[in-house]
Amino acid sequence: MNVLVTGSAGLVGSTVMAFLQNEGHTVVGFDQKKTTITEKFNVETGDLCDFPRLASIIDKYGINAIVHSGGISHPHAGEVSPYQTVRTNILGTSTIFEIARLFHIKNIVYLSSGAVYGNNFSDKTTVKSEVNPENTYAVTKLTGEQLGEVYNKKYGMNIISLRLAFVYGPNRLMPDPIKSLLERAVSGTDIHDETGADQQLEFIYVRDVALAVYKALSTENNSSSIFNIGTGVNTTIREVGRMIQELYPDVKIEVGEGDLGYDFIGAFDCHEAEKELGFRALYDIEKGIKDYALFLEKNITK
């Protein structure tokens, strides 16, 4: 396949490009800028809402599949600039879907978010659980899913939406509690955070997200087009701190009680993704943190 990956400078986009290229696909990135992370790939720059620019790229490279990971990708960032979030995440996604329709590109993987569920305080969250987006970012992600459903029904497309748990791993730029704790620990800096220990999140390692994208690109005729992608386990920041402490016993780690302002979402039920896509996470939280730590040890100057 000739695959266009939007948001190629981001955590998920850059990892997906590397994964797909290793699987033998021709990959073209698209983002507002080129970075050192993606310098070994073919990357075009532009705005997600620039219809002519995107059309010219798709025509130039003979694109026949798209991974749409571009956009503003954090709930807190969405609240800082709600208008820009709506423009980028809704209009940008609409642009991608419409260009794909006009160029007869059937297979698209759209990266959504577990944020669409809002605070549900459930033990388990299935794809049939009620959606209740509670911030601008979550609203835009749910809108993208609904647009995808319309294009699937009206135009016979195969747009698969993946509701991702909290993604962590190498090259993440947006705020992330694992990134914050681990980078300081690797650098040998003692940690004294006033709050956050009680925050529960379902973390998924970025390499598992890339695997899920690859599986979704390789499948058609599913009974559903929306899937939870996670590990099925919620972890508190207190537990994350303990795991990091075991790796770096000489670093003092103290995190006070309270949360970090993220939604409380019951752990994902990912049976549909396993059944329909053949996806199961390969990294539990401990394995993911260890792998991430090895990356940081090689790339952080102490």
Contacts in CASP RR format, 6 or more apart in sequence:
PFRMAT RR
TARGET T0000
AUTHOR 0000-0000-0000
METHOD contacts of the structure
MODEL  1
MNVLVTGSAGLVGSTVMAFLQNEGHTVVGFDQKKTTITEKFNVETGDLCD
FPRLASIIDKYGINAIVHSGGISHPHAGEVSPYQTVRTNILGTSTIFEIA
RLFHIKNIVYLSSGAVYGNNFSDKTTVKSEVNPENTYAVTKLTGEQLGEV
YNKKYGMNIISLRLAFVYGPNRLMPDPIKSLLERAVSGTDIHDETGADQQ
LEFIYVRDVALAVYKALSTENNSSSIFNIGTGVNTTIREVGRMIQELYPD
VKIEVGEGDLGYDFIGAFDCHEAEKELGFRALYDIEKGIKDYALFLEKNI
TK
1 20 0 8 1.000
1 25 0 8 1.000
1 26 0 8 1.000
1 64 0 8 1.000
1 65 0 8 1.000
1 107 0 8 1.000
1 217 0 8 1.000
2 25 0 8 1.000
2 26 0 8 1.000
2 28 0 8 1.000
2 61 0 8 1.000
2 62 0 8 1.000
2 63 0 8 1.000
2 64 0 8 1.000
2 65 0 8 1.000
3 20 0 8 1.000
3 25 0 8 1.000
3 26 0 8 1.000
3 27 0 8 1.000
3 28 0 8 1.000
3 63 0 8 1.000
3 64 0 8 1.000
3 65 0 8 1.000
3 66 0 8 1.000
3 67 0 8 1.000
3 217 0 8 1.000
4 28 0 8 1.000
4 29 0 8 1.000
4 30 0 8 1.000
4 57 0 8 1.000
4 58 0 8 1.000
4 61 0 8 1.000
4 63 0 8 1.000
4 65 0 8 1.000
4 66 0 8 1.000
4 67 0 8 1.000
5 13 0 8 1.000
5 16 0 8 1.000
5 17 0 8 1.000
5 20 0 8 1.000
5 27 0 8 1.000
5 28 0 8 1.000
5 29 0 8 1.000
5 30 0 8 1.000
5 66 0 8 1.000
5 67 0 8 1.000
5 69 0 8 1.000
6 13 0 8 1.000
6 29 0 8 1.000
6 30 0 8 1.000
6 31 0 8 1.000
6 48 0 8 1.000
6 66 0 8 1.000
6 67 0 8 1.000
6 68 0 8 1.000
6 69 0 8 1.000
6 70 0 8 1.000
6 71 0 8 1.000
6 96 0 8 1.000
7 13 0 8 1.000
7 29 0 8 1.000
7 30 0 8 1.000
7 31 0 8 1.000
7 69 0 8 1.000
7 70 0 8 1.000
7 71 0 8 1.000
8 14 0 8 1.000
8 17 0 8 1.000
8 29 0 8 1.000
8 30 0 8 1.000
8 31 0 8 1.000
8 38 0 8 1.000
8 41 0 8 1.000
8 43 0 8 1.000
8 69 0 8 1.000
9 31 0 8 1.000
9 32 0 8 1.000
9 33 0 8 1.000
9 34 0 8 1.000
9 35 0 8 1.000
9 37 0 8 1.000
9 38 0 8 1.000
9 43 0 8 1.000
10 31 0 8 1.000
10 37 0 8 1.000
10 69 0 8 1.000
10 70 0 8 1.000
10 73 0 8 1.000
10 171 0 8 1.000
10 173 0 8 1.000
11 167 0 8 1.000
11 169 0 8 1.000
11 170 0 8 1.000
11 171 0 8 1.000
11 172 0 8 1.000
11 173 0 8 1.000
11 174 0 8 1.000
11 206 0 8 1.000
12 69 0 8 1.000
12 73 0 8 1.000
12 111 0 8 1.000
12 164 0 8 1.000
12 167 0 8 1.000
12 206 0 8 1.000
12 209 0 8 1.000
12 210 0 8 1.000
12 213 0 8 1.000
13 67 0 8 1.000
13 69 0 8 1.000
13 70 0 8 1.000
14 35 0 8 1.000
14 37 0 8 1.000
14 38 0 8 1.000
14 171 0 8 1.000
15 170 0 8 1.000
15 171 0 8 1.000
15 206 0 8 1.000
15 207 0 8 1.000
15 209 0 8 1.000
15 210 0 8 1.000
16 67 0 8 1.000
16 69 0 8 1.000
16 209 0 8 1.000
16 210 0 8 1.000
16 213 0 8 1.000
16 214 0 8 1.000
17 27 0 8 1.000
17 29 0 8 1.000
17 38 0 8 1.000
17 41 0 8 1.000
18 41 0 8 1.000
18 210 0 8 1.000
19 207 0 8 1.000
19 210 0 8 1.000
19 211 0 8 1.000
19 213 0 8 1.000
19 214 0 8 1.000
20 27 0 8 1.000
20 67 0 8 1.000
20 210 0 8 1.000
20 213 0 8 1.000
20 214 0 8 1.000
20 217 0 8 1.000
21 27 0 8 1.000
21 41 0 8 1.000
23 214 0 8 1.000
26 61 0 8 1.000
27 41 0 8 1.000
27 42 0 8 1.000
28 41 0 8 1.000
28 42 0 8 1.000
28 43 0 8 1.000
28 44 0 8 1.000
28 57 0 8 1.000
28 61 0 8 1.000
28 63 0 8 1.000
29 38 0 8 1.000
29 41 0 8 1.000
29 42 0 8 1.000
29 43 0 8 1.000
29 44 0 8 1.000
30 43 0 8 1.000
30 44 0 8 1.000
30 45 0 8 1.000
30 46 0 8 1.000
30 48 0 8 1.000
30 54 0 8 1.000
30 57 0 8 1.000
31 38 0 8 1.000
31 43 0 8 1.000
31 45 0 8 1.000
31 46 0 8 1.000
31 70 0 8 1.000
32 45 0 8 1.000
32 46 0 8 1.000
32 47 0 8 1.000
33 45 0 8 1.000
34 43 0 8 1.000
34 45 0 8 1.000
37 171 0 8 1.000
42 61 0 8 1.000
44 57 0 8 1.000
46 53 0 8 1.000
47 53 0 8 1.000
48 54 0 8 1.000
48 70 0 8 1.000
48 71 0 8 1.000
48 88 0 8 1.000
48 91 0 8 1.000
48 92 0 8 1.000
48 93 0 8 1.000
48 95 0 8 1.000
48 96 0 8 1.000
49 87 0 8 1.000
49 88 0 8 1.000
49 91 0 8 1.000
49 92 0 8 1.000
49 95 0 8 1.000
50 95 0 8 1.000
51 95 0 8 1.000
51 98 0 8 1.000
51 99 0 8 1.000
54 95 0 8 1.000
54 96 0 8 1.000
54 99 0 8 1.000
55 99 0 8 1.000
55 102 0 8 1.000
55 103 0 8 1.000
57 63 0 8 1.000
58 99 0 8 1.000
58 103 0 8 1.000
58 105 0 8 1.000
59 103 0 8 1.000
63 103 0 8 1.000
63 105 0 8 1.000
64 105 0 8 1.000
64 107 0 8 1.000
65 105 0 8 1.000
65 107 0 8 1.000
65 108 0 8 1.000
65 217 0 8 1.000
66 96 0 8 1.000
66 100 0 8 1.000
66 105 0 8 1.000
66 107 0 8 1.000
66 108 0 8 1.000
66 109 0 8 1.000
67 108 0 8 1.000
67 109 0 8 1.000
67 111 0 8 1.000
67 213 0 8 1.000
67 217 0 8 1.000
68 93 0 8 1.000
68 96 0 8 1.000
68 108 0 8 1.000
68 109 0 8 1.000
68 110 0 8 1.000
68 111 0 8 1.000
69 111 0 8 1.000
70 88 0 8 1.000
70 111 0 8 1.000
71 88 0 8 1.000
71 89 0 8 1.000
71 92 0 8 1.000
72 78 0 8 1.000
72 81 0 8 1.000
72 84 0 8 1.000
72 85 0 8 1.000
72 88 0 8 1.000
72 89 0 8 1.000
72 137 0 8 1.000
72 140 0 8 1.000
73 113 0 8 1.000
73 137 0 8 1.000
73 174 0 8 1.000
74 137 0 8 1.000
74 174 0 8 1.000
74 175 0 8 1.000
75 115 0 8 1.000
75 135 0 8 1.000
75 137 0 8 1.000
75 138 0 8 1.000
75 262 0 8 1.000
75 263 0 8 1.000
76 175 0 8 1.000
77 85 0 8 1.000
77 137 0 8 1.000
77 174 0 8 1.000
77 175 0 8 1.000
78 84 0 8 1.000
78 85 0 8 1.000
78 135 0 8 1.000
78 136 0 8 1.000
78 137 0 8 1.000
79 135 0 8 1.000
79 136 0 8 1.000
79 137 0 8 1.000
82 136 0 8 1.000
85 136 0 8 1.000
85 137 0 8 1.000
85 140 0 8 1.000
86 136 0 8 1.000
86 139 0 8 1.000
86 140 0 8 1.000
89 137 0 8 1.000
89 140 0 8 1.000
89 141 0 8 1.000
89 143 0 8 1.000
89 144 0 8 1.000
90 140 0 8 1.000
90 143 0 8 1.000
90 144 0 8 1.000
93 110 0 8 1.000
93 140 0 8 1.000
93 143 0 8 1.000
93 144 0 8 1.000
93 147 0 8 1.000
94 144 0 8 1.000
94 147 0 8 1.000
96 108 0 8 1.000
97 108 0 8 1.000
97 147 0 8 1.000
97 148 0 8 1.000
97 151 0 8 1.000
97 157 0 8 1.000
97 159 0 8 1.000
99 105 0 8 1.000
100 106 0 8 1.000
100 108 0 8 1.000
100 151 0 8 1.000
100 157 0 8 1.000
101 151 0 8 1.000
101 155 0 8 1.000
101 157 0 8 1.000
106 156 0 8 1.000
106 157 0 8 1.000
106 158 0 8 1.000
107 158 0 8 1.000
107 217 0 8 1.000
107 220 0 8 1.000
108 157 0 8 1.000
108 158 0 8 1.000
108 159 0 8 1.000
108 160 0 8 1.000
109 159 0 8 1.000
109 160 0 8 1.000
109 162 0 8 1.000
109 213 0 8 1.000
109 216 0 8 1.000
109 217 0 8 1.000
110 144 0 8 1.000
110 145 0 8 1.000
110 148 0 8 1.000
110 159 0 8 1.000
110 160 0 8 1.000
110 161 0 8 1.000
110 162 0 8 1.000
111 161 0 8 1.000
111 162 0 8 1.000
111 164 0 8 1.000
111 209 0 8 1.000
111 213 0 8 1.000
112 141 0 8 1.000
112 142 0 8 1.000
112 144 0 8 1.000
112 145 0 8 1.000
112 161 0 8 1.000
112 162 0 8 1.000
112 163 0 8 1.000
112 164 0 8 1.000
112 226 0 8 1.000
113 137 0 8 1.000
113 138 0 8 1.000
113 141 0 8 1.000
113 163 0 8 1.000
113 164 0 8 1.000
114 125 0 8 1.000
114 138 0 8 1.000
114 141 0 8 1.000
114 163 0 8 1.000
114 164 0 8 1.000
114 165 0 8 1.000
114 228 0 8 1.000
114 265 0 8 1.000
114 268 0 8 1.000
115 133 0 8 1.000
115 135 0 8 1.000
115 137 0 8 1.000
115 138 0 8 1.000
115 141 0 8 1.000
115 263 0 8 1.000
115 265 0 8 1.000
116 131 0 8 1.000
116 133 0 8 1.000
116 138 0 8 1.000
116 141 0 8 1.000
116 142 0 8 1.000
116 145 0 8 1.000
116 163 0 8 1.000
117 125 0 8 1.000
117 129 0 8 1.000
117 130 0 8 1.000
117 131 0 8 1.000
117 132 0 8 1.000
117 163 0 8 1.000
117 263 0 8 1.000
117 265 0 8 1.000
117 266 0 8 1.000
118 131 0 8 1.000
118 132 0 8 1.000
118 133 0 8 1.000
118 134 0 8 1.000
118 138 0 8 1.000
118 263 0 8 1.000
118 265 0 8 1.000
119 132 0 8 1.000
119 134 0 8 1.000
119 263 0 8 1.000
119 264 0 8 1.000
119 265 0 8 1.000
120 129 0 8 1.000
120 130 0 8 1.000
120 132 0 8 1.000
120 263 0 8 1.000
120 264 0 8 1.000
120 265 0 8 1.000
120 266 0 8 1.000
121 264 0 8 1.000
121 266 0 8 1.000
122 129 0 8 1.000
122 265 0 8 1.000
122 266 0 8 1.000
123 266 0 8 1.000
123 267 0 8 1.000
124 266 0 8 1.000
124 267 0 8 1.000
124 268 0 8 1.000
124 269 0 8 1.000
125 228 0 8 1.000
125 265 0 8 1.000
125 266 0 8 1.000
125 267 0 8 1.000
125 268 0 8 1.000
125 269 0 8 1.000
126 228 0 8 1.000
126 269 0 8 1.000
126 272 0 8 1.000
127 163 0 8 1.000
127 224 0 8 1.000
127 226 0 8 1.000
127 227 0 8 1.000
127 228 0 8 1.000
127 269 0 8 1.000
127 272 0 8 1.000
131 142 0 8 1.000
133 139 0 8 1.000
133 141 0 8 1.000
133 142 0 8 1.000
134 263 0 8 1.000
144 161 0 8 1.000
145 161 0 8 1.000
145 163 0 8 1.000
145 226 0 8 1.000
148 157 0 8 1.000
148 159 0 8 1.000
148 161 0 8 1.000
148 225 0 8 1.000
149 159 0 8 1.000
149 225 0 8 1.000
149 226 0 8 1.000
151 157 0 8 1.000
151 159 0 8 1.000
152 158 0 8 1.000
152 159 0 8 1.000
152 225 0 8 1.000
158 220 0 8 1.000
158 225 0 8 1.000
159 225 0 8 1.000
160 216 0 8 1.000
160 219 0 8 1.000
160 222 0 8 1.000
160 225 0 8 1.000
160 226 0 8 1.000
160 227 0 8 1.000
161 225 0 8 1.000
161 226 0 8 1.000
161 227 0 8 1.000
162 209 0 8 1.000
162 212 0 8 1.000
162 213 0 8 1.000
162 216 0 8 1.000
162 227 0 8 1.000
162 229 0 8 1.000
162 273 0 8 1.000
163 226 0 8 1.000
163 227 0 8 1.000
163 228 0 8 1.000
163 229 0 8 1.000
163 268 0 8 1.000
164 204 0 8 1.000
164 209 0 8 1.000
164 229 0 8 1.000
164 230 0 8 1.000
165 201 0 8 1.000
165 202 0 8 1.000
165 203 0 8 1.000
165 204 0 8 1.000
165 228 0 8 1.000
165 229 0 8 1.000
165 230 0 8 1.000
165 231 0 8 1.000
165 232 0 8 1.000
165 268 0 8 1.000
166 176 0 8 1.000
166 201 0 8 1.000
166 202 0 8 1.000
166 203 0 8 1.000
166 204 0 8 1.000
166 262 0 8 1.000
167 203 0 8 1.000
167 204 0 8 1.000
167 205 0 8 1.000
167 206 0 8 1.000
167 209 0 8 1.000
168 176 0 8 1.000
168 178 0 8 1.000
168 179 0 8 1.000
168 203 0 8 1.000
168 204 0 8 1.000
168 205 0 8 1.000
168 206 0 8 1.000
168 288 0 8 1.000
168 292 0 8 1.000
169 176 0 8 1.000
169 178 0 8 1.000
169 179 0 8 1.000
169 205 0 8 1.000
169 206 0 8 1.000
169 288 0 8 1.000
169 292 0 8 1.000
169 295 0 8 1.000
170 206 0 8 1.000
170 292 0 8 1.000
170 295 0 8 1.000
170 296 0 8 1.000
170 299 0 8 1.000
172 179 0 8 1.000
172 206 0 8 1.000
177 196 0 8 1.000
177 199 0 8 1.000
177 201 0 8 1.000
177 237 0 8 1.000
177 240 0 8 1.000
177 260 0 8 1.000
178 203 0 8 1.000
178 240 0 8 1.000
178 289 0 8 1.000
178 292 0 8 1.000
181 191 0 8 1.000
181 193 0 8 1.000
181 237 0 8 1.000
181 240 0 8 1.000
181 241 0 8 1.000
181 244 0 8 1.000
181 253 0 8 1.000
181 255 0 8 1.000
182 244 0 8 1.000
182 289 0 8 1.000
182 292 0 8 1.000
182 293 0 8 1.000
182 296 0 8 1.000
183 296 0 8 1.000
183 300 0 8 1.000
184 190 0 8 1.000
184 191 0 8 1.000
184 251 0 8 1.000
185 191 0 8 1.000
185 244 0 8 1.000
185 245 0 8 1.000
185 247 0 8 1.000
185 248 0 8 1.000
185 251 0 8 1.000
185 253 0 8 1.000
185 293 0 8 1.000
186 248 0 8 1.000
186 293 0 8 1.000
186 296 0 8 1.000
186 297 0 8 1.000
186 300 0 8 1.000
186 302 0 8 1.000
187 300 0 8 1.000
187 302 0 8 1.000
188 248 0 8 1.000
188 250 0 8 1.000
188 251 0 8 1.000
188 302 0 8 1.000
189 251 0 8 1.000
190 251 0 8 1.000
190 252 0 8 1.000
190 253 0 8 1.000
191 251 0 8 1.000
191 252 0 8 1.000
191 253 0 8 1.000
191 254 0 8 1.000
191 255 0 8 1.000
192 252 0 8 1.000
192 254 0 8 1.000
193 254 0 8 1.000
193 255 0 8 1.000
193 256 0 8 1.000
194 256 0 8 1.000
195 255 0 8 1.000
195 256 0 8 1.000
195 257 0 8 1.000
195 258 0 8 1.000
195 259 0 8 1.000
195 260 0 8 1.000
196 237 0 8 1.000
196 255 0 8 1.000
196 256 0 8 1.000
196 257 0 8 1.000
196 258 0 8 1.000
196 259 0 8 1.000
196 260 0 8 1.000
197 236 0 8 1.000
197 237 0 8 1.000
197 238 0 8 1.000
197 255 0 8 1.000
197 256 0 8 1.000
197 257 0 8 1.000
197 258 0 8 1.000
198 236 0 8 1.000
198 237 0 8 1.000
198 238 0 8 1.000
198 257 0 8 1.000
198 258 0 8 1.000
198 259 0 8 1.000
199 236 0 8 1.000
199 237 0 8 1.000
199 258 0 8 1.000
199 259 0 8 1.000
199 260 0 8 1.000
199 261 0 8 1.000
199 262 0 8 1.000
200 234 0 8 1.000
200 235 0 8 1.000
200 236 0 8 1.000
200 264 0 8 1.000
201 234 0 8 1.000
201 235 0 8 1.000
201 237 0 8 1.000
201 262 0 8 1.000
202 230 0 8 1.000
202 231 0 8 1.000
202 232 0 8 1.000
202 233 0 8 1.000
202 234 0 8 1.000
202 235 0 8 1.000
202 265 0 8 1.000
202 266 0 8 1.000
202 267 0 8 1.000
202 268 0 8 1.000
203 231 0 8 1.000
203 235 0 8 1.000
203 240 0 8 1.000
203 285 0 8 1.000
204 229 0 8 1.000
204 230 0 8 1.000
204 231 0 8 1.000
204 281 0 8 1.000
204 283 0 8 1.000
205 281 0 8 1.000
205 283 0 8 1.000
205 287 0 8 1.000
205 288 0 8 1.000
205 291 0 8 1.000
205 292 0 8 1.000
207 282 0 8 1.000
207 283 0 8 1.000
207 291 0 8 1.000
208 229 0 8 1.000
208 230 0 8 1.000
208 231 0 8 1.000
208 281 0 8 1.000
208 282 0 8 1.000
208 283 0 8 1.000
209 229 0 8 1.000
211 279 0 8 1.000
211 282 0 8 1.000
212 227 0 8 1.000
212 229 0 8 1.000
212 273 0 8 1.000
212 277 0 8 1.000
212 279 0 8 1.000
215 273 0 8 1.000
215 277 0 8 1.000
215 278 0 8 1.000
215 279 0 8 1.000
216 227 0 8 1.000
216 277 0 8 1.000
216 279 0 8 1.000
219 276 0 8 1.000
219 277 0 8 1.000
222 276 0 8 1.000
222 277 0 8 1.000
223 276 0 8 1.000
224 272 0 8 1.000
224 276 0 8 1.000
227 270 0 8 1.000
227 272 0 8 1.000
227 273 0 8 1.000
227 276 0 8 1.000
227 277 0 8 1.000
227 279 0 8 1.000
228 268 0 8 1.000
228 269 0 8 1.000
228 270 0 8 1.000
228 272 0 8 1.000
228 273 0 8 1.000
229 268 0 8 1.000
229 270 0 8 1.000
229 273 0 8 1.000
229 279 0 8 1.000
230 268 0 8 1.000
230 270 0 8 1.000
230 281 0 8 1.000
231 267 0 8 1.000
231 268 0 8 1.000
231 270 0 8 1.000
231 281 0 8 1.000
231 283 0 8 1.000
231 284 0 8 1.000
231 285 0 8 1.000
232 267 0 8 1.000
232 268 0 8 1.000
232 269 0 8 1.000
232 270 0 8 1.000
232 281 0 8 1.000
233 267 0 8 1.000
233 284 0 8 1.000
233 285 0 8 1.000
234 266 0 8 1.000
234 267 0 8 1.000
235 285 0 8 1.000
237 255 0 8 1.000
237 260 0 8 1.000
238 255 0 8 1.000
239 285 0 8 1.000
240 285 0 8 1.000
240 289 0 8 1.000
241 253 0 8 1.000
241 255 0 8 1.000
243 285 0 8 1.000
243 286 0 8 1.000
243 289 0 8 1.000
244 251 0 8 1.000
244 253 0 8 1.000
244 289 0 8 1.000
244 293 0 8 1.000
245 251 0 8 1.000
245 253 0 8 1.000
247 289 0 8 1.000
247 290 0 8 1.000
247 293 0 8 1.000
270 279 0 8 1.000
270 280 0 8 1.000
270 281 0 8 1.000
273 279 0 8 1.000
273 280 0 8 1.000
274 280 0 8 1.000
283 291 0 8 1.000
END
